[in-house]
């Protein structure tokens, strides 16, 4: 059985899942664009910054968070903004594990970023295909543009790199992790 919460995956595998070189991932941490999440991680981060700045191990949620942040950087987001905006993936609900996708019967899981107009905040949310189609008129039509990233495909790439191919979030134990303190904007 795969453990969702144990930080057992190396930064090399996480970088591979994100489609970047491990040195690039180290650079995001050392320049302060990415940071460790969770109370224990923040305490250790102070010590890790002196050694190079990145966590030594990641859990599956952390790997998905990094991969989504890297995708946003590819679309022109600043590294720090990408890391903060990608943190929305760490919030789960009754239909989706934190860091994971919706069950396959919902269709693809999408990360949506809609840029706000004038004084309106940007909208960031995760939706399955049906929900996206239902709410596209109310949220996205007010935006000049929006970005959609297929998290289902991203998850397959990350799971493959981590050696978790053939597993799904539903196979993982449902226990509390330590990833807290994320910034979500809507």
C-alpha positions as a Markdown table, in Angstrom:
| # | Residue | x | y | z |
|---|---|---|---|---|
| 1 | Unk | 0.0 | 0.0 | 0.0 |
| 2 | Unk | 1.2 | 3.5 | -0.9 |
| 3 | Unk | 1.4 | 6.1 | 1.9 |
| 4 | Unk | 0.1 | 9.5 | 0.9 |
| 5 | Unk | 1.7 | 11.3 | 3.8 |
| 6 | Unk | 5.1 | 9.8 | 4.3 |
| 7 | Unk | 7.9 | 12.0 | 2.9 |
| 8 | Unk | 9.7 | 9.2 | 1.1 |
| 9 | Unk | 10.3 | 10.6 | -2.4 |
| 10 | Unk | 13.6 | 12.2 | -3.3 |
| 11 | Unk | 13.9 | 15.7 | -4.8 |
| 12 | Unk | 15.4 | 14.1 | -7.9 |
| 13 | Unk | 12.2 | 12.1 | -8.5 |
| 14 | Unk | 10.0 | 15.1 | -7.7 |
| 15 | Unk | 11.9 | 17.2 | -10.2 |
| 16 | Unk | 11.6 | 14.4 | -12.8 |
| 17 | Unk | 7.8 | 14.3 | -12.2 |
| 18 | Unk | 7.7 | 18.1 | -12.6 |
| 19 | Unk | 9.7 | 17.8 | -15.9 |
| 20 | Unk | 12.7 | 19.8 | -14.7 |
| 21 | Unk | 16.3 | 19.2 | -13.7 |
| 22 | Unk | 16.9 | 18.7 | -10.0 |
| 23 | Unk | 19.3 | 21.7 | -10.0 |
| 24 | Unk | 16.4 | 23.9 | -11.2 |
| 25 | Unk | 14.3 | 22.7 | -8.3 |
| 26 | Unk | 17.1 | 23.4 | -5.9 |
| 27 | Unk | 17.3 | 26.9 | -7.4 |
| 28 | Unk | 13.7 | 27.7 | -6.8 |
| 29 | Unk | 14.2 | 26.9 | -3.1 |
| 30 | Unk | 17.5 | 28.6 | -2.7 |
| 31 | Unk | 16.2 | 31.8 | -4.3 |
| 32 | Unk | 13.2 | 31.7 | -2.0 |
| 33 | Unk | 10.6 | 31.1 | -4.8 |
| 34 | Unk | 9.5 | 27.8 | -3.2 |
| 35 | Unk | 9.4 | 27.0 | 0.5 |
| 36 | Unk | 8.6 | 24.1 | 2.9 |
| 37 | Unk | 5.0 | 23.8 | 4.1 |
| 38 | Unk | 3.7 | 22.7 | 7.5 |
| 39 | Unk | 4.9 | 23.6 | 11.0 |
| 40 | Unk | 7.5 | 20.9 | 11.2 |
| 41 | Unk | 8.7 | 21.6 | 7.7 |
| 42 | Unk | 9.0 | 25.3 | 8.4 |
| 43 | Unk | 11.2 | 24.6 | 11.5 |
| 44 | Unk | 13.4 | 22.3 | 9.4 |
| 45 | Unk | 13.5 | 24.7 | 6.6 |
| 46 | Unk | 15.5 | 27.2 | 8.6 |
| 47 | Unk | 18.1 | 24.5 | 9.0 |
| 48 | Unk | 17.8 | 23.3 | 5.4 |
| 49 | Unk | 18.3 | 26.7 | 4.0 |
| 50 | Unk | 21.8 | 26.7 | 5.4 |
| 51 | Unk | 22.4 | 23.4 | 3.5 |
| 52 | Unk | 20.8 | 24.3 | 0.2 |
| 53 | Unk | 17.2 | 25.3 | 0.9 |
| 54 | Unk | 15.0 | 22.4 | -0.2 |
| 55 | Unk | 13.2 | 19.6 | 1.6 |
| 56 | Unk | 15.2 | 16.3 | 1.5 |
| 57 | Unk | 12.0 | 14.2 | 1.0 |
| 58 | Unk | 8.5 | 14.8 | -0.3 |
| 59 | Unk | 5.2 | 13.1 | 0.0 |
| 60 | Unk | 2.9 | 12.5 | -3.0 |
| 61 | Unk | 1.0 | 15.7 | -2.2 |
| 62 | Unk | 4.1 | 17.8 | -2.1 |
| 63 | Unk | 5.3 | 16.3 | -5.4 |
| 64 | Unk | 2.0 | 17.3 | -7.0 |
| 65 | Unk | 2.2 | 20.8 | -5.6 |
| 66 | Unk | 5.7 | 21.3 | -7.0 |
| 67 | Unk | 4.7 | 19.9 | -10.4 |
| 68 | Unk | 1.7 | 22.3 | -10.6 |
| 69 | Unk | 3.9 | 25.3 | -9.6 |
| 70 | Unk | 6.4 | 24.4 | -12.3 |
| 71 | Unk | 3.6 | 24.2 | -14.9 |
| 72 | Unk | 2.5 | 27.7 | -13.9 |
| 73 | Unk | 6.1 | 29.0 | -14.2 |
| 74 | Unk | 6.1 | 27.6 | -17.8 |
| 75 | Unk | 3.1 | 29.9 | -18.4 |
| 76 | Unk | 5.0 | 32.9 | -17.2 |
| 77 | Unk | 4.1 | 33.1 | -13.5 |
| 78 | Unk | 6.7 | 34.3 | -11.1 |
| 79 | Unk | 8.1 | 31.4 | -9.1 |
| 80 | Unk | 6.8 | 32.6 | -5.7 |
| 81 | Unk | 3.3 | 33.4 | -7.2 |
| 82 | Unk | 3.2 | 30.0 | -8.9 |
| 83 | Unk | 4.1 | 28.2 | -5.6 |
| 84 | Unk | 1.4 | 30.1 | -3.7 |
| 85 | Unk | -1.3 | 29.7 | -6.4 |
| 86 | Unk | -0.5 | 26.0 | -6.8 |
| 87 | Unk | -1.1 | 25.5 | -3.1 |
| 88 | Unk | -4.8 | 25.2 | -3.9 |
| 89 | Unk | -4.1 | 21.6 | -4.8 |
| 90 | Unk | -3.4 | 20.8 | -1.1 |
| 91 | Unk | -7.0 | 21.5 | -0.2 |
| 92 | Unk | -9.3 | 18.5 | -0.5 |
| 93 | Unk | -13.0 | 17.9 | 0.1 |
| 94 | Unk | -15.4 | 15.0 | 0.3 |
| 95 | Unk | -14.8 | 14.2 | -3.4 |
| 96 | Unk | -11.1 | 14.7 | -3.7 |
| 97 | Unk | -8.1 | 13.9 | -1.5 |
| 98 | Unk | -5.7 | 16.8 | -0.7 |
| 99 | Unk | -3.2 | 16.9 | -3.5 |
| 100 | Unk | -5.1 | 14.5 | -5.7 |
| 101 | Unk | -7.6 | 14.4 | -8.5 |
| 102 | Unk | -11.3 | 13.7 | -8.6 |
| 103 | Unk | -12.3 | 10.1 | -9.1 |
| 104 | Unk | -12.2 | 9.0 | -12.8 |
| 105 | Unk | -16.0 | 9.0 | -13.1 |
| 106 | Unk | -16.0 | 12.8 | -12.8 |
| 107 | Unk | -13.8 | 13.2 | -15.9 |
| 108 | Unk | -10.5 | 15.1 | -15.9 |
| 109 | Unk | -9.6 | 17.3 | -12.9 |
| 110 | Unk | -8.7 | 20.8 | -13.9 |
| 111 | Unk | -6.8 | 23.6 | -12.2 |
| 112 | Unk | -8.3 | 26.9 | -13.4 |
| 113 | Unk | -6.7 | 30.3 | -13.0 |
| 114 | Unk | -8.8 | 33.3 | -14.1 |
| 115 | Unk | -7.2 | 36.7 | -14.0 |
| 116 | Unk | -9.3 | 39.4 | -12.3 |
| 117 | Unk | -10.3 | 42.6 | -13.9 |
| 118 | Unk | -9.5 | 46.0 | -12.4 |
| 119 | Unk | -10.1 | 45.7 | -8.7 |
| 120 | Unk | -11.2 | 42.1 | -8.7 |
| 121 | Unk | -9.0 | 39.4 | -7.3 |
| 122 | Unk | -7.8 | 36.5 | -9.4 |
| 123 | Unk | -9.9 | 33.4 | -9.1 |
| 124 | Unk | -8.2 | 30.0 | -8.5 |
| 125 | Unk | -10.0 | 26.8 | -8.1 |
| 126 | Unk | -9.9 | 23.0 | -8.9 |
| 127 | Unk | -12.9 | 21.5 | -10.7 |
| 128 | Unk | -13.8 | 18.4 | -12.5 |
| 129 | Unk | -15.0 | 18.6 | -16.0 |
| 130 | Unk | -18.7 | 18.7 | -15.3 |
| 131 | Unk | -18.3 | 21.3 | -12.6 |
| 132 | Unk | -16.1 | 23.4 | -14.8 |
| 133 | Unk | -18.7 | 23.4 | -17.6 |
| 134 | Unk | -21.5 | 24.3 | -15.1 |
| 135 | Unk | -19.6 | 27.2 | -13.6 |
| 136 | Unk | -17.7 | 28.5 | -16.6 |
| 137 | Unk | -20.4 | 31.1 | -17.3 |
| 138 | Unk | -20.4 | 32.5 | -13.8 |
| 139 | Unk | -16.7 | 32.7 | -13.1 |
| 140 | Unk | -14.7 | 32.6 | -16.3 |
| 141 | Unk | -16.9 | 34.8 | -18.4 |
| 142 | Unk | -16.0 | 37.8 | -16.2 |
| 143 | Unk | -12.3 | 37.2 | -16.9 |
| 144 | Unk | -10.4 | 38.4 | -19.9 |
| 145 | Unk | -8.5 | 35.2 | -20.0 |
| 146 | Unk | -8.1 | 32.0 | -18.0 |
| 147 | Unk | -5.6 | 29.2 | -17.8 |
| 148 | Unk | -6.7 | 25.5 | -17.4 |
| 149 | Unk | -4.2 | 22.7 | -16.6 |
| 150 | Unk | -5.3 | 19.1 | -16.7 |
| 151 | Unk | -4.2 | 17.7 | -13.3 |
| 152 | Unk | -5.2 | 14.2 | -14.3 |
| 153 | Unk | -2.4 | 14.1 | -16.9 |
| 154 | Unk | 0.0 | 15.9 | -14.5 |
| 155 | Unk | -0.8 | 13.3 | -11.8 |
| 156 | Unk | 0.0 | 10.4 | -14.2 |
| 157 | Unk | 3.4 | 12.0 | -15.0 |
| 158 | Unk | 4.2 | 12.6 | -11.3 |
| 159 | Unk | 3.0 | 9.1 | -10.2 |
| 160 | Unk | 5.1 | 7.6 | -12.9 |
| 161 | Unk | 8.3 | 9.4 | -11.8 |
| 162 | Unk | 7.6 | 8.5 | -8.1 |
| 163 | Unk | 7.1 | 4.8 | -9.0 |
| 164 | Unk | 3.5 | 4.9 | -8.1 |
| 165 | Unk | 2.0 | 4.1 | -11.6 |
| 166 | Unk | -1.1 | 2.1 | -11.4 |
| 167 | Unk | -2.1 | 3.6 | -8.0 |
| 168 | Unk | -4.8 | 6.2 | -7.4 |
| 169 | Unk | -5.5 | 8.5 | -4.5 |
| 170 | Unk | -8.3 | 6.2 | -3.5 |
| 171 | Unk | -5.7 | 3.5 | -2.8 |
| 172 | Unk | -4.0 | 5.7 | -0.3 |
| 173 | Unk | -4.7 | 5.6 | 3.4 |
| 174 | Unk | -6.9 | 8.5 | 4.7 |
| 175 | Unk | -4.9 | 9.9 | 7.6 |
| 176 | Unk | -4.0 | 13.5 | 8.5 |
| 177 | Unk | -0.8 | 14.9 | 7.0 |
| 178 | Unk | 1.3 | 17.9 | 8.1 |
| 179 | Unk | 0.9 | 20.1 | 5.1 |
| 180 | Unk | -0.8 | 23.2 | 6.6 |
| 181 | Unk | -0.5 | 26.9 | 6.3 |
| 182 | Unk | -1.1 | 27.3 | 2.6 |
| 183 | Unk | -2.3 | 30.6 | 1.0 |
| 184 | Unk | -5.4 | 30.3 | -1.1 |
| 185 | Unk | -6.9 | 33.3 | -3.0 |
| 186 | Unk | -10.3 | 33.5 | -4.5 |
